[in-house]
Amino acid sequence: MGMQSMFKKIRFSTSFVIPALNEEKVVEGVVRAVWETVSLHLETFEIILIDDGSSDQTGQIMDRLASQLSRVRVIHNTTNLGLGAAYQRGVREAKFDHVMMLCGDGGLPAASLPVILEKIGTADIVVPYMTNLAVIKTPMRYRISRTYTSLLNLLSGHRLRYYNGLPVHRRALLEQITITSSGFGFQGEILVKLLKSGCSYVQVGVPGAETTNKTSIFRVRNVFSVTATLLKLLFELIRFRRLEVVPVRELASSGEAH
């Protein structure tokens, strides 16, 4: 009996968007681990790799992976557009009902995916949060993250544990909102707007990992990006109009669903 026959595969179709910038050392391992995991658990999926203007071999590695792995394709950005813009391009290219971003540096290990995938279809949004956030971030980054979460909870009126994770969204809902942030804070913008529209969500705790070291410049740039996102959100929510959300038919029978 093969390994796949031991699992009842999840029927909800999902597009995975994996952007990467200069991750030649880790991107192949990340993509192969994701592909193996989702192949085992999902009936219908695609993986969209986005080379966001890399100057190393990231793009070539992605092309090779697409030629070797089924249901994998590559988009090359000629210049670096930023994480949020790369994600939005992936959403526009996505074919399936649900969309999840995964980072090319392996920040969310493939081993953490099964419990997230099991929740697809139980709510409009599946919101992962890192159970080991205080361990994988420096003390300063952890404090900034907690402050950011508190501010966005104030804006959304909810009590999410984490806004900069990697949620699974219904693609139809993403297509109804305008995402103005192209930088690091775009996931927070998406979540606040969908939550303000009455979308349901379920939170899932998973361990995270950091497989690449980010420079201090990268972190400072992220702080500016997140600050800009917060200011934009404050302005936009003043005039924000709720979406006409069609509720999910199948609600979670257990777990932290809202």
Contacts in CASP RR format, 6 or more apart in sequence:
PFRMAT RR
TARGET T0000
AUTHOR 0000-0000-0000
METHOD contacts of the structure
MODEL  1
MGMQSMFKKIRFSTSFVIPALNEEKVVEGVVRAVWETVSLHLETFEIILI
DDGSSDQTGQIMDRLASQLSRVRVIHNTTNLGLGAAYQRGVREAKFDHVM
MLCGDGGLPAASLPVILEKIGTADIVVPYMTNLAVIKTPMRYRISRTYTS
LLNLLSGHRLRYYNGLPVHRRALLEQITITSSGFGFQGEILVKLLKSGCS
YVQVGVPGAETTNKTSIFRVRNVFSVTATLLKLLFELIRFRRLEVVPVRE
LASSGEAH
3 40 0 8 1.000
4 39 0 8 1.000
4 40 0 8 1.000
7 40 0 8 1.000
7 41 0 8 1.000
9 40 0 8 1.000
9 41 0 8 1.000
9 42 0 8 1.000
9 43 0 8 1.000
10 41 0 8 1.000
10 42 0 8 1.000
10 43 0 8 1.000
10 117 0 8 1.000
10 118 0 8 1.000
10 120 0 8 1.000
11 43 0 8 1.000
11 44 0 8 1.000
12 42 0 8 1.000
12 44 0 8 1.000
12 97 0 8 1.000
12 98 0 8 1.000
12 120 0 8 1.000
12 121 0 8 1.000
13 42 0 8 1.000
13 43 0 8 1.000
13 44 0 8 1.000
13 45 0 8 1.000
13 95 0 8 1.000
13 96 0 8 1.000
13 97 0 8 1.000
13 98 0 8 1.000
14 38 0 8 1.000
14 42 0 8 1.000
14 44 0 8 1.000
14 45 0 8 1.000
14 96 0 8 1.000
14 97 0 8 1.000
14 98 0 8 1.000
14 99 0 8 1.000
14 100 0 8 1.000
14 117 0 8 1.000
14 120 0 8 1.000
14 168 0 8 1.000
15 45 0 8 1.000
15 46 0 8 1.000
15 47 0 8 1.000
15 48 0 8 1.000
15 90 0 8 1.000
15 94 0 8 1.000
15 95 0 8 1.000
15 96 0 8 1.000
15 98 0 8 1.000
15 99 0 8 1.000
15 100 0 8 1.000
15 171 0 8 1.000
16 34 0 8 1.000
16 38 0 8 1.000
16 45 0 8 1.000
16 46 0 8 1.000
16 47 0 8 1.000
16 48 0 8 1.000
16 99 0 8 1.000
16 100 0 8 1.000
16 101 0 8 1.000
16 102 0 8 1.000
17 48 0 8 1.000
17 50 0 8 1.000
17 86 0 8 1.000
17 87 0 8 1.000
17 90 0 8 1.000
17 91 0 8 1.000
17 94 0 8 1.000
17 99 0 8 1.000
17 100 0 8 1.000
17 101 0 8 1.000
17 102 0 8 1.000
18 30 0 8 1.000
18 31 0 8 1.000
18 34 0 8 1.000
18 47 0 8 1.000
18 48 0 8 1.000
18 49 0 8 1.000
18 50 0 8 1.000
18 101 0 8 1.000
18 102 0 8 1.000
18 103 0 8 1.000
18 104 0 8 1.000
19 50 0 8 1.000
19 52 0 8 1.000
19 82 0 8 1.000
19 83 0 8 1.000
19 84 0 8 1.000
19 86 0 8 1.000
19 87 0 8 1.000
19 101 0 8 1.000
19 103 0 8 1.000
19 104 0 8 1.000
20 27 0 8 1.000
20 49 0 8 1.000
20 50 0 8 1.000
20 51 0 8 1.000
20 52 0 8 1.000
20 54 0 8 1.000
20 58 0 8 1.000
20 62 0 8 1.000
20 103 0 8 1.000
20 104 0 8 1.000
20 105 0 8 1.000
21 52 0 8 1.000
21 53 0 8 1.000
21 54 0 8 1.000
21 58 0 8 1.000
21 80 0 8 1.000
21 82 0 8 1.000
22 54 0 8 1.000
22 55 0 8 1.000
22 56 0 8 1.000
22 58 0 8 1.000
23 30 0 8 1.000
23 54 0 8 1.000
23 58 0 8 1.000
23 104 0 8 1.000
23 105 0 8 1.000
23 212 0 8 1.000
24 54 0 8 1.000
24 56 0 8 1.000
24 57 0 8 1.000
24 58 0 8 1.000
24 61 0 8 1.000
25 212 0 8 1.000
26 104 0 8 1.000
26 105 0 8 1.000
26 106 0 8 1.000
26 211 0 8 1.000
26 212 0 8 1.000
27 58 0 8 1.000
27 61 0 8 1.000
27 62 0 8 1.000
27 104 0 8 1.000
27 105 0 8 1.000
28 61 0 8 1.000
28 65 0 8 1.000
30 102 0 8 1.000
30 103 0 8 1.000
30 104 0 8 1.000
30 105 0 8 1.000
30 106 0 8 1.000
30 110 0 8 1.000
30 211 0 8 1.000
31 47 0 8 1.000
31 49 0 8 1.000
31 62 0 8 1.000
31 65 0 8 1.000
31 69 0 8 1.000
31 72 0 8 1.000
31 104 0 8 1.000
32 65 0 8 1.000
32 69 0 8 1.000
33 109 0 8 1.000
33 110 0 8 1.000
33 111 0 8 1.000
34 47 0 8 1.000
34 102 0 8 1.000
34 110 0 8 1.000
34 113 0 8 1.000
35 47 0 8 1.000
35 69 0 8 1.000
35 72 0 8 1.000
36 110 0 8 1.000
37 110 0 8 1.000
37 111 0 8 1.000
37 113 0 8 1.000
37 114 0 8 1.000
38 45 0 8 1.000
38 47 0 8 1.000
38 113 0 8 1.000
38 117 0 8 1.000
39 45 0 8 1.000
41 113 0 8 1.000
41 114 0 8 1.000
41 117 0 8 1.000
41 118 0 8 1.000
42 117 0 8 1.000
44 96 0 8 1.000
45 71 0 8 1.000
45 96 0 8 1.000
46 71 0 8 1.000
46 72 0 8 1.000
46 73 0 8 1.000
46 94 0 8 1.000
46 95 0 8 1.000
46 96 0 8 1.000
47 69 0 8 1.000
47 71 0 8 1.000
47 72 0 8 1.000
47 73 0 8 1.000
48 73 0 8 1.000
48 74 0 8 1.000
48 75 0 8 1.000
48 90 0 8 1.000
48 93 0 8 1.000
48 94 0 8 1.000
49 62 0 8 1.000
49 65 0 8 1.000
49 66 0 8 1.000
49 72 0 8 1.000
49 73 0 8 1.000
49 74 0 8 1.000
49 75 0 8 1.000
50 74 0 8 1.000
50 75 0 8 1.000
50 76 0 8 1.000
50 77 0 8 1.000
50 86 0 8 1.000
50 89 0 8 1.000
50 90 0 8 1.000
51 58 0 8 1.000
51 59 0 8 1.000
51 62 0 8 1.000
51 74 0 8 1.000
51 75 0 8 1.000
51 76 0 8 1.000
51 77 0 8 1.000
52 77 0 8 1.000
52 80 0 8 1.000
52 81 0 8 1.000
52 82 0 8 1.000
52 83 0 8 1.000
52 86 0 8 1.000
53 76 0 8 1.000
53 77 0 8 1.000
53 78 0 8 1.000
53 79 0 8 1.000
53 80 0 8 1.000
53 81 0 8 1.000
59 74 0 8 1.000
59 76 0 8 1.000
62 74 0 8 1.000
63 74 0 8 1.000
65 72 0 8 1.000
65 74 0 8 1.000
66 72 0 8 1.000
66 73 0 8 1.000
66 74 0 8 1.000
75 89 0 8 1.000
75 90 0 8 1.000
75 93 0 8 1.000
77 86 0 8 1.000
77 89 0 8 1.000
81 89 0 8 1.000
81 182 0 8 1.000
82 182 0 8 1.000
82 183 0 8 1.000
83 182 0 8 1.000
83 183 0 8 1.000
83 184 0 8 1.000
83 186 0 8 1.000
84 179 0 8 1.000
84 181 0 8 1.000
84 182 0 8 1.000
84 183 0 8 1.000
84 184 0 8 1.000
84 185 0 8 1.000
84 186 0 8 1.000
85 182 0 8 1.000
85 183 0 8 1.000
87 101 0 8 1.000
87 186 0 8 1.000
88 179 0 8 1.000
88 182 0 8 1.000
88 186 0 8 1.000
90 99 0 8 1.000
91 99 0 8 1.000
91 171 0 8 1.000
91 174 0 8 1.000
91 175 0 8 1.000
94 171 0 8 1.000
96 171 0 8 1.000
97 170 0 8 1.000
97 171 0 8 1.000
97 172 0 8 1.000
98 120 0 8 1.000
98 121 0 8 1.000
98 168 0 8 1.000
98 169 0 8 1.000
98 170 0 8 1.000
98 171 0 8 1.000
99 168 0 8 1.000
99 169 0 8 1.000
99 170 0 8 1.000
99 171 0 8 1.000
99 174 0 8 1.000
100 116 0 8 1.000
100 166 0 8 1.000
100 167 0 8 1.000
100 168 0 8 1.000
100 169 0 8 1.000
101 166 0 8 1.000
101 187 0 8 1.000
102 108 0 8 1.000
102 166 0 8 1.000
103 166 0 8 1.000
105 210 0 8 1.000
105 211 0 8 1.000
105 212 0 8 1.000
106 209 0 8 1.000
106 211 0 8 1.000
106 212 0 8 1.000
107 208 0 8 1.000
107 209 0 8 1.000
107 210 0 8 1.000
107 211 0 8 1.000
108 128 0 8 1.000
108 165 0 8 1.000
108 166 0 8 1.000
108 206 0 8 1.000
108 208 0 8 1.000
108 209 0 8 1.000
109 207 0 8 1.000
109 208 0 8 1.000
109 209 0 8 1.000
112 128 0 8 1.000
112 206 0 8 1.000
112 207 0 8 1.000
112 208 0 8 1.000
115 204 0 8 1.000
115 205 0 8 1.000
115 206 0 8 1.000
116 126 0 8 1.000
116 128 0 8 1.000
116 168 0 8 1.000
116 204 0 8 1.000
116 206 0 8 1.000
117 168 0 8 1.000
119 126 0 8 1.000
119 168 0 8 1.000
119 202 0 8 1.000
119 204 0 8 1.000
119 252 0 8 1.000
120 126 0 8 1.000
120 168 0 8 1.000
121 248 0 8 1.000
121 250 0 8 1.000
122 202 0 8 1.000
122 248 0 8 1.000
122 250 0 8 1.000
122 251 0 8 1.000
122 252 0 8 1.000
122 257 0 8 1.000
123 199 0 8 1.000
123 200 0 8 1.000
123 201 0 8 1.000
123 202 0 8 1.000
123 248 0 8 1.000
123 251 0 8 1.000
123 252 0 8 1.000
123 257 0 8 1.000
123 258 0 8 1.000
124 169 0 8 1.000
124 170 0 8 1.000
124 173 0 8 1.000
124 194 0 8 1.000
124 199 0 8 1.000
124 200 0 8 1.000
124 201 0 8 1.000
124 245 0 8 1.000
124 247 0 8 1.000
124 248 0 8 1.000
125 167 0 8 1.000
125 168 0 8 1.000
125 169 0 8 1.000
125 170 0 8 1.000
125 191 0 8 1.000
125 194 0 8 1.000
125 199 0 8 1.000
125 200 0 8 1.000
125 201 0 8 1.000
125 202 0 8 1.000
126 167 0 8 1.000
126 168 0 8 1.000
126 201 0 8 1.000
126 202 0 8 1.000
126 204 0 8 1.000
127 160 0 8 1.000
127 161 0 8 1.000
127 162 0 8 1.000
127 165 0 8 1.000
127 167 0 8 1.000
127 191 0 8 1.000
127 201 0 8 1.000
127 202 0 8 1.000
127 203 0 8 1.000
127 204 0 8 1.000
128 162 0 8 1.000
128 165 0 8 1.000
128 166 0 8 1.000
128 167 0 8 1.000
128 203 0 8 1.000
128 204 0 8 1.000
128 205 0 8 1.000
128 206 0 8 1.000
129 160 0 8 1.000
129 161 0 8 1.000
129 162 0 8 1.000
129 165 0 8 1.000
129 203 0 8 1.000
129 204 0 8 1.000
129 205 0 8 1.000
129 206 0 8 1.000
130 136 0 8 1.000
130 162 0 8 1.000
130 165 0 8 1.000
130 205 0 8 1.000
130 206 0 8 1.000
130 207 0 8 1.000
130 208 0 8 1.000
131 205 0 8 1.000
131 206 0 8 1.000
131 207 0 8 1.000
131 208 0 8 1.000
132 207 0 8 1.000
132 208 0 8 1.000
133 142 0 8 1.000
133 145 0 8 1.000
133 162 0 8 1.000
133 208 0 8 1.000
134 142 0 8 1.000
136 208 0 8 1.000
136 209 0 8 1.000
136 210 0 8 1.000
137 145 0 8 1.000
137 210 0 8 1.000
141 219 0 8 1.000
144 223 0 8 1.000
144 226 0 8 1.000
145 162 0 8 1.000
145 164 0 8 1.000
148 163 0 8 1.000
148 164 0 8 1.000
148 226 0 8 1.000
148 230 0 8 1.000
149 160 0 8 1.000
149 161 0 8 1.000
149 162 0 8 1.000
149 163 0 8 1.000
151 230 0 8 1.000
152 160 0 8 1.000
152 163 0 8 1.000
152 188 0 8 1.000
152 191 0 8 1.000
152 192 0 8 1.000
152 230 0 8 1.000
152 233 0 8 1.000
153 159 0 8 1.000
153 160 0 8 1.000
155 192 0 8 1.000
155 233 0 8 1.000
155 234 0 8 1.000
155 237 0 8 1.000
156 191 0 8 1.000
156 192 0 8 1.000
156 195 0 8 1.000
156 196 0 8 1.000
157 195 0 8 1.000
158 195 0 8 1.000
158 201 0 8 1.000
158 258 0 8 1.000
160 191 0 8 1.000
160 195 0 8 1.000
160 201 0 8 1.000
160 203 0 8 1.000
161 203 0 8 1.000
161 205 0 8 1.000
163 187 0 8 1.000
163 188 0 8 1.000
163 191 0 8 1.000
163 192 0 8 1.000
164 184 0 8 1.000
164 185 0 8 1.000
164 187 0 8 1.000
164 188 0 8 1.000
165 187 0 8 1.000
166 187 0 8 1.000
167 187 0 8 1.000
167 190 0 8 1.000
167 191 0 8 1.000
167 201 0 8 1.000
169 190 0 8 1.000
169 194 0 8 1.000
170 248 0 8 1.000
172 246 0 8 1.000
173 194 0 8 1.000
173 197 0 8 1.000
173 199 0 8 1.000
173 243 0 8 1.000
173 245 0 8 1.000
174 190 0 8 1.000
176 243 0 8 1.000
177 190 0 8 1.000
177 193 0 8 1.000
177 194 0 8 1.000
177 197 0 8 1.000
177 243 0 8 1.000
179 186 0 8 1.000
179 189 0 8 1.000
179 190 0 8 1.000
180 189 0 8 1.000
180 232 0 8 1.000
180 236 0 8 1.000
181 189 0 8 1.000
181 225 0 8 1.000
181 228 0 8 1.000
181 229 0 8 1.000
181 232 0 8 1.000
183 225 0 8 1.000
183 229 0 8 1.000
184 221 0 8 1.000
184 222 0 8 1.000
184 225 0 8 1.000
184 226 0 8 1.000
184 229 0 8 1.000
185 222 0 8 1.000
185 225 0 8 1.000
185 226 0 8 1.000
185 229 0 8 1.000
186 229 0 8 1.000
188 229 0 8 1.000
188 233 0 8 1.000
189 229 0 8 1.000
189 232 0 8 1.000
189 233 0 8 1.000
192 233 0 8 1.000
192 237 0 8 1.000
193 236 0 8 1.000
193 240 0 8 1.000
193 243 0 8 1.000
194 243 0 8 1.000
195 201 0 8 1.000
196 237 0 8 1.000
196 240 0 8 1.000
196 242 0 8 1.000
197 242 0 8 1.000
197 243 0 8 1.000
197 245 0 8 1.000
198 242 0 8 1.000
198 243 0 8 1.000
198 245 0 8 1.000
199 243 0 8 1.000
199 245 0 8 1.000
200 247 0 8 1.000
200 248 0 8 1.000
200 251 0 8 1.000
200 257 0 8 1.000
200 258 0 8 1.000
201 257 0 8 1.000
201 258 0 8 1.000
202 252 0 8 1.000
202 255 0 8 1.000
202 256 0 8 1.000
202 257 0 8 1.000
202 258 0 8 1.000
203 256 0 8 1.000
251 257 0 8 1.000
END
